[in-house]
């Protein structure tokens, strides 16, 4: 994208200098799961329990190829459960798919450091850290 080209989405610049995209939501990964045919029925409820949406299930050889979408925050849980679910015979591929609107309240987490929006306290905290390192 060239410097003068319009952005394909609205961007808000926060006073802290951070950029936010109000329409961008939760990240959704596309996945491809290859698994043995006899385990197909046992794996589907686990996928839906992880908020995955299986789009296609194609029989091939002695197994199934399941393709669909899964929230990015649930991919790790799927990777952890896959060996036990498929007796170590399943393979999972995932890649960025798209953004989707967040359902329910937007996720948040408390700050673990000082808030740059409270400039005075933030600069004092940063100065203390720099001074403490210089004294060592």
N, CA, C and O atoms as a GROMACS GRO file, in nm:
protein
  544
    1UNK      N    1   0.085  -0.116   0.000
    1UNK     CA    2   0.000   0.000   0.000
    1UNK      C    3   0.089   0.122   0.000
    1UNK      O    4   0.180   0.133   0.083
    2UNK      N    5   0.066   0.215  -0.092
    2UNK     CA    6   0.149   0.335  -0.099
    2UNK      C    7   0.112   0.430   0.014
    2UNK      O    8   0.005   0.418   0.074
    3UNK      N    9   0.201   0.525   0.040
    3UNK     CA   10   0.182   0.616   0.153
    3UNK      C   11   0.057   0.700   0.137
    3UNK      O   12  -0.008   0.733   0.237
    4UNK      N   13   0.020   0.738   0.014
    4UNK     CA   14  -0.094   0.824  -0.006
    4UNK      C   15  -0.225   0.749  -0.029
    4UNK      O   16  -0.332   0.811  -0.036
    5UNK      N   17  -0.218   0.618  -0.040
    5UNK     CA   18  -0.339   0.540  -0.069
    5UNK      C   19  -0.429   0.534   0.054
    5UNK      O   20  -0.380   0.527   0.167
    6UNK      N   21  -0.561   0.538   0.033
    6UNK     CA   22  -0.650   0.529   0.150
    6UNK      C   23  -0.644   0.389   0.210
    6UNK      O   24  -0.623   0.290   0.141
    7UNK      N   25  -0.663   0.384   0.341
    7UNK     CA   26  -0.663   0.256   0.411
    7UNK      C   27  -0.796   0.185   0.386
    7UNK      O   28  -0.898   0.251   0.372
    8UNK      N   29  -0.795   0.051   0.378
    8UNK     CA   30  -0.919  -0.022   0.353
    8UNK      C   31  -1.007  -0.032   0.477
    8UNK      O   32  -1.117  -0.088   0.469
    9UNK      N   33  -0.962   0.021   0.591
    9UNK     CA   34  -1.040   0.016   0.714
    9UNK      C   35  -1.016   0.146   0.790
    9UNK      O   36  -0.911   0.208   0.775
   10UNK      N   37  -1.112   0.187   0.873
   10UNK     CA   38  -1.091   0.310   0.948
   10UNK      C   39  -0.989   0.290   1.059
   10UNK      O   40  -0.986   0.184   1.123
   11UNK      N   41  -0.905   0.388   1.081
   11UNK     CA   42  -0.802   0.379   1.183
   11UNK      C   43  -0.817   0.497   1.278
   11UNK      O   44  -0.830   0.611   1.234
   12UNK      N   45  -0.816   0.469   1.407
   12UNK     CA   46  -0.819   0.573   1.509
   12UNK      C   47  -0.682   0.580   1.572
   12UNK      O   48  -0.624   0.477   1.607
   13UNK      N   49  -0.631   0.700   1.588
   13UNK     CA   50  -0.504   0.715   1.658
   13UNK      C   51  -0.536   0.759   1.799
   13UNK      O   52  -0.595   0.864   1.822
   14UNK      N   53  -0.496   0.677   1.893
   14UNK     CA   54  -0.518   0.701   2.034
   14UNK      C   55  -0.418   0.806   2.081
   14UNK      O   56  -0.311   0.817   2.021
   15UNK      N   57  -0.447   0.884   2.186
   15UNK     CA   58  -0.350   0.982   2.235
   15UNK      C   59  -0.214   0.922   2.270
   15UNK      O   60  -0.114   0.993   2.266
   16UNK      N   61  -0.210   0.794   2.303
   16UNK     CA   62  -0.082   0.731   2.337
   16UNK      C   63   0.002   0.704   2.213
   16UNK      O   64   0.118   0.664   2.224
   17UNK      N   65  -0.056   0.724   2.094
   17UNK     CA   66   0.016   0.695   1.971
   17UNK      C   67  -0.016   0.558   1.916
   17UNK      O   68   0.028   0.524   1.806
   18UNK      N   69  -0.090   0.478   1.992
   18UNK     CA   70  -0.127   0.344   1.946
   18UNK      C   71  -0.237   0.356   1.842
   18UNK      O   72  -0.320   0.446   1.848
   19UNK      N   73  -0.237   0.265   1.748
   19UNK     CA   74  -0.338   0.266   1.643
   19UNK      C   75  -0.440   0.157   1.673
   19UNK      O   76  -0.404   0.045   1.707
   20UNK      N   77  -0.567   0.192   1.659
   20UNK     CA   78  -0.674   0.095   1.684
   20UNK      C   79  -0.764   0.087   1.562
   20UNK      O   80  -0.789   0.188   1.496
   21UNK      N   81  -0.812  -0.030   1.534
   21UNK     CA   82  -0.906  -0.050   1.425
   21UNK      C   83  -1.036  -0.097   1.487
   21UNK      O   84  -1.048  -0.213   1.525
   22UNK      N   85  -1.136  -0.008   1.497
   22UNK     CA   86  -1.259  -0.046   1.567
   22UNK      C   87  -1.337  -0.158   1.499
   22UNK      O   88  -1.410  -0.230   1.567
   23UNK      N   89  -1.324  -0.174   1.368
   23UNK     CA   90  -1.399  -0.280   1.301
   23UNK      C   91  -1.326  -0.413   1.299
   23UNK      O   92  -1.388  -0.517   1.273
   24UNK      N   93  -1.195  -0.411   1.327
   24UNK     CA   94  -1.121  -0.537   1.334
   24UNK      C   95  -1.161  -0.606   1.462
   24UNK      O   96  -1.170  -0.542   1.567
   25UNK      N   97  -1.184  -0.733   1.456
   25UNK     CA   98  -1.230  -0.804   1.575
   25UNK      C   99  -1.139  -0.919   1.608
   25UNK      O  100  -1.017  -0.907   1.606
   26UNK      N  101  -1.199  -1.030   1.640
   26UNK     CA  102  -1.125  -1.149   1.678
   26UNK      C  103  -1.060  -1.212   1.555
   26UNK      O  104  -1.118  -1.214   1.446
   27UNK      N  105  -0.939  -1.263   1.574
   27UNK     CA  106  -0.868  -1.330   1.466
   27UNK      C  107  -0.919  -1.472   1.453
   27UNK      O  108  -0.932  -1.544   1.553
   28UNK      N  109  -0.948  -1.512   1.331
   28UNK     CA  110  -0.996  -1.648   1.304
   28UNK      C  111  -0.895  -1.716   1.213
   28UNK      O  112  -0.854  -1.661   1.110
   29UNK      N  113  -0.855  -1.837   1.252
   29UNK     CA  114  -0.762  -1.916   1.173
   29UNK      C  115  -0.839  -2.016   1.087
   29UNK      O  116  -0.940  -2.071   1.131
   30UNK      N  117  -0.792  -2.039   0.965
   30UNK     CA  118  -0.842  -2.150   0.884
   30UNK      C  119  -0.764  -2.273   0.925
   30UNK      O  120  -0.644  -2.265   0.951
   31UNK      N  121  -0.830  -2.387   0.931
   31UNK     CA  122  -0.758  -2.509   0.966
   31UNK      C  123  -0.790  -2.620   0.868
   31UNK      O  124  -0.896  -2.623   0.806
   32UNK      N  125  -0.695  -2.712   0.857
   32UNK     CA  126  -0.710  -2.838   0.783
   32UNK      C  127  -0.668  -2.947   0.879
   32UNK      O  128  -0.557  -2.947   0.930
   33UNK      N  129  -0.758  -3.039   0.901
   33UNK     CA  130  -0.733  -3.148   0.996
   33UNK      C  131  -0.751  -3.280   0.923
   33UNK      O  132  -0.858  -3.310   0.871
   34UNK      N  133  -0.645  -3.358   0.920
   34UNK     CA  134  -0.647  -3.490   0.857
   34UNK      C  135  -0.652  -3.592   0.970
   34UNK      O  136  -0.562  -3.594   1.055
   35UNK      N  137  -0.755  -3.678   0.973
   35UNK     CA  138  -0.770  -3.772   1.082
   35UNK      C  139  -0.825  -3.904   1.033
   35UNK      O  140  -0.886  -3.911   0.927
   36UNK      N  141  -0.804  -4.012   1.111
   36UNK     CA  142  -0.856  -4.143   1.074
   36UNK      C  143  -1.010  -4.142   1.071
   36UNK      O  144  -1.073  -4.072   1.150
   37UNK      N  145  -1.068  -4.219   0.980
   37UNK     CA  146  -1.213  -4.220   0.961
   37UNK      C  147  -1.288  -4.265   1.086
   37UNK      O  148  -1.396  -4.214   1.114
   38UNK      N  149  -1.233  -4.361   1.161
   38UNK     CA  150  -1.306  -4.411   1.278
   38UNK      C  151  -1.312  -4.311   1.392
   38UNK      O  152  -1.388  -4.330   1.487
   39UNK      N  153  -1.233  -4.205   1.386
   39UNK     CA  154  -1.233  -4.104   1.492
   39UNK      C  155  -1.308  -3.977   1.453
   39UNK      O  156  -1.318  -3.883   1.532
   40UNK      N  157  -1.361  -3.973   1.332
   40UNK     CA  158  -1.430  -3.854   1.282
   40UNK      C  159  -1.542  -3.810   1.376
   40UNK      O  160  -1.551  -3.693   1.411
   41UNK      N  161  -1.626  -3.904   1.419
   41UNK     CA  162  -1.739  -3.872   1.506
   41UNK      C  163  -1.697  -3.825   1.644
   41UNK      O  164  -1.771  -3.750   1.709
   42UNK      N  165  -1.581  -3.867   1.692
   42UNK     CA  166  -1.534  -3.826   1.824
   42UNK      C  167  -1.467  -3.689   1.822
   42UNK      O  168  -1.466  -3.619   1.923
   43UNK      N  169  -1.412  -3.651   1.707
   43UNK     CA  170  -1.338  -3.524   1.699
   43UNK      C  171  -1.431  -3.405   1.675
   43UNK      O  172  -1.405  -3.296   1.725
   44UNK      N  173  -1.539  -3.424   1.600
   44UNK     CA  174  -1.629  -3.312   1.570
   44UNK      C  175  -1.684  -3.242   1.693
   44UNK      O  176  -1.684  -3.118   1.696
   45UNK      N  177  -1.732  -3.312   1.797
   45UNK     CA  178  -1.780  -3.241   1.916
   45UNK      C  179  -1.670  -3.160   1.986
   45UNK      O  180  -1.696  -3.055   2.044
   46UNK      N  181  -1.546  -3.210   1.980
   46UNK     CA  182  -1.435  -3.136   2.040
   46UNK      C  183  -1.410  -3.007   1.962
   46UNK      O  184  -1.385  -2.902   2.021
   47UNK      N  185  -1.418  -3.015   1.829
   47UNK     CA  186  -1.401  -2.895   1.747
   47UNK      C  187  -1.506  -2.790   1.781
   47UNK      O  188  -1.474  -2.674   1.802
   48UNK      N  189  -1.632  -2.832   1.787
   48UNK     CA  190  -1.738  -2.735   1.817
   48UNK      C  191  -1.725  -2.684   1.960
   48UNK      O  192  -1.762  -2.569   1.988
   49UNK      N  193  -1.675  -2.766   2.052
   49UNK     CA  194  -1.651  -2.720   2.188
   49UNK      C  195  -1.544  -2.613   2.196
   49UNK      O  196  -1.542  -2.534   2.291
   50UNK      N  197  -1.456  -2.609   2.098
   50UNK     CA  198  -1.351  -2.505   2.090
   50UNK      C  199  -1.395  -2.389   2.002
   50UNK      O  200  -1.311  -2.309   1.959
   51UNK      N  201  -1.523  -2.379   1.973
   51UNK     CA  202  -1.581  -2.274   1.888
   51UNK      C  203  -1.532  -2.282   1.743
   51UNK      O  204  -1.540  -2.183   1.670
   52UNK      N  205  -1.483  -2.398   1.702
   52UNK     CA  206  -1.443  -2.417   1.562
   52UNK      C  207  -1.567  -2.442   1.478
   52UNK      O  208  -1.667  -2.497   1.526
   53UNK      N  209  -1.560  -2.402   1.354
   53UNK     CA  210  -1.671  -2.424   1.260
   53UNK      C  211  -1.619  -2.510   1.146
   53UNK      O  212  -1.555  -2.457   1.055
   54UNK      N  213  -1.646  -2.641   1.148
   54UNK     CA  214  -1.604  -2.725   1.036
   54UNK      C  215  -1.684  -2.687   0.911
   54UNK      O  216  -1.808  -2.689   0.915
   55UNK      N  217  -1.618  -2.654   0.803
   55UNK     CA  218  -1.685  -2.614   0.679
   55UNK      C  219  -1.705  -2.733   0.585
   55UNK      O  220  -1.813  -2.752   0.529
   56UNK      N  221  -1.601  -2.812   0.568
   56UNK     CA  222  -1.611  -2.929   0.480
   56UNK      C  223  -1.546  -3.048   0.548
   56UNK      O  224  -1.450  -3.034   0.625
   57UNK      N  225  -1.598  -3.165   0.519
   57UNK     CA  226  -1.538  -3.290   0.565
   57UNK      C  227  -1.538  -3.384   0.446
   57UNK      O  228  -1.644  -3.430   0.402
   58UNK      N  229  -1.421  -3.412   0.394
   58UNK     CA  230  -1.406  -3.490   0.272
   58UNK      C  231  -1.339  -3.624   0.303
   58UNK      O  232  -1.227  -3.626   0.355
   59UNK      N  233  -1.406  -3.735   0.273
   59UNK     CA  234  -1.338  -3.864   0.293
   59UNK      C  235  -1.227  -3.881   0.190
   59UNK      O  236  -1.244  -3.850   0.072
   60UNK      N  237  -1.114  -3.929   0.236
   60UNK     CA  238  -1.004  -3.960   0.143
   60UNK      C  239  -0.924  -4.074   0.202
   60UNK      O  240  -0.884  -4.070   0.318
   61UNK      N  241  -0.900  -4.174   0.120
   61UNK     CA  242  -0.826  -4.292   0.166
   61UNK      C  243  -0.896  -4.354   0.286
   61UNK      O  244  -1.014  -4.387   0.280
   62UNK      N  245  -0.821  -4.371   0.396
   62UNK     CA  246  -0.879  -4.431   0.517
   62UNK      C  247  -0.909  -4.325   0.623
   62UNK      O  248  -0.915  -4.356   0.742
   63UNK      N  249  -0.926  -4.200   0.579
   63UNK     CA  250  -0.951  -4.093   0.676
   63UNK      C  251  -1.039  -3.984   0.621
   63UNK      O  252  -1.100  -3.998   0.515
   64UNK      N  253  -1.044  -3.875   0.694
   64UNK     CA  254  -1.121  -3.757   0.656
   64UNK      C  255  -1.030  -3.636   0.658
   64UNK      O  256  -0.937  -3.627   0.739
   65UNK      N  257  -1.058  -3.543   0.568
   65UNK     CA  258  -0.994  -3.413   0.570
   65UNK      C  259  -1.102  -3.313   0.608
   65UNK      O  260  -1.197  -3.291   0.532
   66UNK      N  261  -1.088  -3.253   0.724
   66UNK     CA  262  -1.185  -3.156   0.774
   66UNK      C  263  -1.123  -3.018   0.762
   66UNK      O  264  -1.011  -2.994   0.808
   67UNK      N  265  -1.196  -2.926   0.698
   67UNK     CA  266  -1.149  -2.788   0.683
   67UNK      C  267  -1.252  -2.695   0.745
   67UNK      O  268  -1.372  -2.720   0.738
   68UNK      N  269  -1.204  -2.588   0.806
   68UNK     CA  270  -1.296  -2.494   0.867
   68UNK      C  271  -1.224  -2.378   0.933
   68UNK      O  272  -1.108  -2.349   0.900
   69UNK      N  273  -1.293  -2.313   1.026
   69UNK     CA  274  -1.240  -2.195   1.095
   69UNK      C  275  -1.239  -2.221   1.245
   69UNK      O  276  -1.327  -2.288   1.299
   70UNK      N  277  -1.138  -2.166   1.312
   70UNK     CA  278  -1.128  -2.177   1.457
   70UNK      C  279  -1.072  -2.045   1.509
   70UNK      O  280  -0.982  -1.988   1.448
   71UNK      N  281  -1.125  -1.994   1.622
   71UNK     CA  282  -1.067  -1.872   1.679
   71UNK      C  283  -0.919  -1.892   1.709
   71UNK      O  284  -0.879  -1.997   1.759
   72UNK      N  285  -0.838  -1.792   1.679
   72UNK     CA  286  -0.693  -1.804   1.698
   72UNK      C  287  -0.657  -1.838   1.841
   72UNK      O  288  -0.560  -1.909   1.865
   73UNK      N  289  -0.733  -1.789   1.936
   73UNK     CA  290  -0.705  -1.818   2.077
   73UNK      C  291  -0.731  -1.962   2.116
   73UNK      O  292  -0.693  -2.003   2.226
   74UNK      N  293  -0.796  -2.039   2.030
   74UNK     CA  294  -0.827  -2.178   2.061
   74UNK      C  295  -0.739  -2.278   1.986
   74UNK      O  296  -0.748  -2.398   2.009
   75UNK      N  297  -0.654  -2.228   1.897
   75UNK     CA  298  -0.569  -2.318   1.817
   75UNK      C  299  -0.475  -2.398   1.906
   75UNK      O  300  -0.456  -2.518   1.884
   76UNK      N  301  -0.416  -2.335   2.006
   76UNK     CA  302  -0.322  -2.405   2.093
   76UNK      C  303  -0.392  -2.518   2.168
   76UNK      O  304  -0.337  -2.628   2.180
   77UNK      N  305  -0.513  -2.492   2.217
   77UNK     CA  306  -0.588  -2.597   2.287
   77UNK      C  307  -0.617  -2.714   2.193
   77UNK      O  308  -0.611  -2.830   2.234
   78UNK      N  309  -0.649  -2.684   2.067
   78UNK     CA  310  -0.673  -2.790   1.970
   78UNK      C  311  -0.546  -2.870   1.945
   78UNK      O  312  -0.549  -2.993   1.939
   79UNK      N  313  -0.433  -2.801   1.931
   79UNK     CA  314  -0.304  -2.870   1.911
   79UNK      C  315  -0.271  -2.961   2.029
   79UNK      O  316  -0.220  -3.071   2.010
   80UNK      N  317  -0.301  -2.916   2.149
   80UNK     CA  318  -0.271  -2.995   2.268
   80UNK      C  319  -0.359  -3.120   2.278
   80UNK      O  320  -0.313  -3.224   2.324
   81UNK      N  321  -0.483  -3.110   2.235
   81UNK     CA  322  -0.577  -3.222   2.247
   81UNK      C  323  -0.568  -3.320   2.130
   81UNK      O  324  -0.609  -3.436   2.143
   82UNK      N  325  -0.515  -3.276   2.018
   82UNK     CA  326  -0.516  -3.358   1.897
   82UNK      C  327  -0.446  -3.493   1.911
   82UNK      O  328  -0.504  -3.593   1.868
   83UNK      N  329  -0.327  -3.503   1.968
   83UNK     CA  330  -0.262  -3.635   1.975
   83UNK      C  331  -0.346  -3.739   2.049
   83UNK      O  332  -0.355  -3.854   2.005
   84UNK      N  333  -0.408  -3.702   2.160
   84UNK     CA  334  -0.490  -3.798   2.234
   84UNK      C  335  -0.617  -3.832   2.158
   84UNK      O  336  -0.663  -3.947   2.162
   85UNK      N  337  -0.675  -3.734   2.089
   85UNK     CA  338  -0.799  -3.757   2.015
   85UNK      C  339  -0.780  -3.848   1.895
   85UNK      O  340  -0.870  -3.924   1.858
   86UNK      N  341  -0.662  -3.841   1.833
   86UNK     CA  342  -0.641  -3.913   1.707
   86UNK      C  343  -0.538  -4.025   1.720
   86UNK      O  344  -0.489  -4.076   1.619
   87UNK      N  345  -0.504  -4.064   1.841
   87UNK     CA  346  -0.403  -4.168   1.865
   87UNK      C  347  -0.270  -4.132   1.800
   87UNK      O  348  -0.193  -4.220   1.762
   88UNK      N  349  -0.243  -4.003   1.788
   88UNK     CA  350  -0.119  -3.957   1.727
   88UNK      C  351  -0.119  -3.964   1.575
   88UNK      O  352  -0.016  -3.941   1.513
   89UNK      N  353  -0.234  -3.994   1.514
   89UNK     CA  354  -0.240  -4.010   1.369
   89UNK      C  355  -0.297  -3.887   1.297
   89UNK      O  356  -0.301  -3.885   1.174
   90UNK      N  357  -0.339  -3.787   1.370
   90UNK     CA  358  -0.398  -3.669   1.308
   90UNK      C  359  -0.294  -3.563   1.279
   90UNK      O  360  -0.194  -3.551   1.350
   91UNK      N  361  -0.318  -3.486   1.174
   91UNK     CA  362  -0.231  -3.373   1.143
   91UNK      C  363  -0.316  -3.248   1.132
   91UNK      O  364  -0.428  -3.252   1.082
   92UNK      N  365  -0.262  -3.136   1.181
   92UNK     CA  366  -0.334  -3.010   1.182
   92UNK      C  367  -0.249  -2.903   1.118
   92UNK      O  368  -0.131  -2.888   1.150
   93UNK      N  369  -0.308  -2.829   1.026
   93UNK     CA  370  -0.244  -2.711   0.967
   93UNK      C  371  -0.338  -2.595   0.994
   93UNK      O  372  -0.459  -2.609   0.984
   94UNK      N  373  -0.282  -2.480   1.029
   94UNK     CA  374  -0.366  -2.362   1.047
   94UNK      C  375  -0.292  -2.240   0.995
   94UNK      O  376  -0.169  -2.234   0.995
   95UNK      N  377  -0.370  -2.142   0.950
   95UNK     CA  378  -0.315  -2.017   0.899
   95UNK      C  379  -0.417  -1.908   0.921
   95UNK      O  380  -0.535  -1.936   0.946
   96UNK      N  381  -0.372  -1.783   0.912
   96UNK     CA  382  -0.464  -1.672   0.929
   96UNK      C  383  -0.578  -1.683   0.830
   96UNK      O  384  -0.556  -1.707   0.711
   97UNK      N  385  -0.698  -1.665   0.879
   97UNK     CA  386  -0.816  -1.669   0.792
   97UNK      C  387  -0.875  -1.532   0.770
   97UNK      O  388  -0.874  -1.480   0.658
   98UNK      N  389  -0.927  -1.472   0.877
   98UNK     CA  390  -0.991  -1.342   0.867
   98UNK      C  391  -1.020  -1.289   1.006
   98UNK      O  392  -0.994  -1.355   1.107
   99UNK      N  393  -1.072  -1.168   1.010
   99UNK     CA  394  -1.120  -1.111   1.136
   99UNK      C  395  -1.270  -1.129   1.139
   99UNK      O  396  -1.336  -1.128   1.035
  100UNK      N  397  -1.325  -1.144   1.258
  100UNK     CA  398  -1.471  -1.146   1.273
  100UNK      C  399  -1.505  -1.057   1.391
  100UNK      O  400  -1.424  -1.039   1.482
  101UNK      N  401  -1.624  -1.002   1.390
  101UNK     CA  402  -1.663  -0.917   1.504
  101UNK      C  403  -1.658  -0.997   1.634
  101UNK      O  404  -1.691  -1.115   1.638
  102UNK      N  405  -1.616  -0.930   1.739
  102UNK     CA  406  -1.610  -0.994   1.870
  102UNK      C  407  -1.752  -1.015   1.920
  102UNK      O  408  -1.835  -0.925   1.912
  103UNK      N  409  -1.781  -1.135   1.970
  103UNK     CA  410  -1.912  -1.163   2.028
  103UNK      C  411  -1.905  -1.135   2.178
  103UNK      O  412  -1.809  -1.172   2.244
  104UNK      N  413  -2.009  -1.070   2.230
  104UNK     CA  414  -2.011  -1.038   2.372
  104UNK      C  415  -1.920  -0.921   2.402
  104UNK      O  416  -1.884  -0.845   2.312
  105UNK      N  417  -1.881  -0.905   2.529
  105UNK     CA  418  -1.794  -0.792   2.564
  105UNK      C  419  -1.654  -0.811   2.504
  105UNK      O  420  -1.603  -0.923   2.495
  106UNK      N  421  -1.595  -0.701   2.463
  106UNK     CA  422  -1.461  -0.707   2.405
  106UNK      C  423  -1.362  -0.757   2.510
  106UNK      O  424  -1.371  -0.717   2.626
  107UNK      N  425  -1.269  -0.843   2.471
  107UNK     CA  426  -1.172  -0.893   2.569
  107UNK      C  427  -1.083  -0.779   2.618
  107UNK      O  428  -1.050  -0.687   2.543
  108UNK      N  429  -1.045  -0.787   2.744
  108UNK     CA  430  -0.954  -0.687   2.799
  108UNK      C  431  -0.866  -0.757   2.901
  108UNK      O  432  -0.895  -0.868   2.945
  109UNK      N  433  -0.759  -0.691   2.938
  109UNK     CA  434  -0.672  -0.743   3.042
  109UNK      C  435  -0.613  -0.623   3.116
  109UNK      O  436  -0.594  -0.517   3.057
  110UNK      N  437  -0.586  -0.640   3.243
  110UNK     CA  438  -0.530  -0.527   3.320
  110UNK      C  439  -0.387  -0.499   3.274
  110UNK      O  440  -0.315  -0.589   3.231
  111UNK      N  441  -0.348  -0.374   3.286
  111UNK     CA  442  -0.210  -0.337   3.252
  111UNK      C  443  -0.117  -0.400   3.352
  111UNK      O  444  -0.150  -0.408   3.470
  112UNK      N  445  -0.002  -0.443   3.310
  112UNK     CA  446   0.098  -0.499   3.400
  112UNK      C  447   0.210  -0.399   3.425
  112UNK      O  448   0.298  -0.421   3.508
  113UNK      N  449   0.205  -0.288   3.351
  113UNK     CA  450   0.305  -0.185   3.372
  113UNK      C  451   0.233  -0.051   3.387
  113UNK      O  452   0.112  -0.048   3.408
  114UNK      N  453   0.306   0.058   3.376
  114UNK     CA  454   0.248   0.190   3.395
  114UNK      C  455   0.179   0.237   3.268
  114UNK      O  456   0.221   0.204   3.157
  115UNK      N  457   0.074   0.314   3.285
  115UNK     CA  458  -0.010   0.360   3.176
  115UNK      C  459   0.047   0.488   3.114
  115UNK      O  460   0.054   0.590   3.183
  116UNK      N  461   0.087   0.485   2.987
  116UNK     CA  462   0.143   0.606   2.925
  116UNK      C  463   0.040   0.718   2.908
  116UNK      O  464   0.078   0.832   2.880
  117UNK      N  465  -0.087   0.688   2.924
  117UNK     CA  466  -0.187   0.794   2.916
  117UNK      C  467  -0.185   0.884   3.040
  117UNK      O  468  -0.229   0.998   3.034
  118UNK      N  469  -0.133   0.833   3.151
  118UNK     CA  470  -0.112   0.915   3.270
  118UNK      C  471   0.035   0.958   3.268
  118UNK      O  472   0.120   0.902   3.337
  119UNK      N  473   0.061   1.057   3.187
  119UNK     CA  474   0.196   1.094   3.149
  119UNK      C  475   0.290   1.119   3.267
  119UNK      O  476   0.403   1.070   3.268
  120UNK      N  477   0.245   1.194   3.367
  120UNK     CA  478   0.333   1.230   3.478
  120UNK      C  479   0.381   1.106   3.553
  120UNK      O  480   0.500   1.089   3.576
  121UNK      N  481   0.285   1.017   3.592
  121UNK     CA  482   0.323   0.896   3.665
  121UNK      C  483   0.407   0.803   3.578
  121UNK      O  484   0.499   0.738   3.626
  122UNK      N  485   0.375   0.798   3.450
  122UNK     CA  486   0.447   0.711   3.357
  122UNK      C  487   0.593   0.754   3.346
  122UNK      O  488   0.684   0.671   3.356
  123UNK      N  489   0.617   0.884   3.326
  123UNK     CA  490   0.754   0.932   3.312
  123UNK      C  491   0.834   0.914   3.441
  123UNK      O  492   0.953   0.885   3.437
  124UNK      N  493   0.767   0.932   3.556
  124UNK     CA  494   0.836   0.907   3.682
  124UNK      C  495   0.877   0.761   3.694
  124UNK      O  496   0.988   0.731   3.738
  125UNK      N  497   0.790   0.671   3.656
  125UNK     CA  498   0.821   0.528   3.664
  125UNK      C  499   0.934   0.491   3.568
  125UNK      O  500   1.022   0.414   3.604
  126UNK      N  501   0.931   0.546   3.448
  126UNK     CA  502   1.036   0.517   3.351
  126UNK      C  503   1.169   0.573   3.400
  126UNK      O  504   1.272   0.506   3.388
  127UNK      N  505   1.168   0.694   3.454
  127UNK     CA  506   1.291   0.755   3.505
  127UNK      C  507   1.348   0.672   3.619
  127UNK      O  508   1.470   0.656   3.628
  128UNK      N  509   1.263   0.617   3.707
  128UNK     CA  510   1.310   0.533   3.817
  128UNK      C  511   1.378   0.407   3.764
  128UNK      O  512   1.480   0.364   3.816
  129UNK      N  513   1.320   0.349   3.660
  129UNK     CA  514   1.379   0.227   3.603
  129UNK      C  515   1.515   0.256   3.541
  129UNK      O  516   1.609   0.179   3.558
  130UNK      N  517   1.526   0.366   3.469
  130UNK     CA  518   1.651   0.403   3.403
  130UNK      C  519   1.756   0.436   3.509
  130UNK      O  520   1.872   0.395   3.495
  131UNK      N  521   1.718   0.508   3.613
  131UNK     CA  522   1.813   0.545   3.720
  131UNK      C  523   1.860   0.420   3.793
  131UNK      O  524   1.978   0.407   3.824
  132UNK      N  525   1.769   0.328   3.821
  132UNK     CA  526   1.807   0.206   3.893
  132UNK      C  527   1.904   0.122   3.811
  132UNK      O  528   1.994   0.060   3.868
  133UNK      N  529   1.888   0.118   3.682
  133UNK     CA  530   1.980   0.040   3.598
  133UNK      C  531   2.117   0.107   3.589
  133UNK      O  532   2.219   0.039   3.584
  134UNK      N  533   2.119   0.241   3.588
  134UNK     CA  534   2.246   0.312   3.575
  134UNK      C  535   2.332   0.297   3.701
  134UNK      O  536   2.454   0.301   3.692
  135UNK      N  537   2.269   0.278   3.818
  135UNK     CA  538   2.342   0.267   3.943
  135UNK      C  539   2.409   0.132   3.959
  135UNK      O  540   2.500   0.120   4.042
  136UNK      N  541   2.370   0.034   3.887
  136UNK     CA  542   2.427  -0.102   3.904
  136UNK      C  543   2.570  -0.110   3.866
  136UNK      O  544   2.630  -0.217   3.874
   0.00000   0.00000   0.00000
